[in-house]
């Protein structure tokens, strides 16, 4: 189950070969979610492509390398 605030790796809705990393803003009962960019001035997110289908979510980001 995906929760708001989590960061996920997913496929772009219009470019299936492109993987994107987004923060979940809202999660719905069917597993779909609304995702937003941490950097709103760059890239695309649910404000441009709408709700992200559960099938496009590849996994959660669990750590960050510096």
HELIX and SHEET records of a PDB file:
HELIX    1   1 UNK A   46  UNK A   49  1                                   4    
HELIX    2   2 UNK A   54  UNK A   56  5                                   3    
SHEET    1   A 4 UNK A  33  UNK A  36  0                                        
SHEET    2   A 4 UNK A  19  UNK A  27 -1                                        
SHEET    3   A 4 UNK A   7  UNK A  11 -1                                        
SHEET    4   A 4 UNK A  57  UNK A  60 -1                                        
END                                                                             
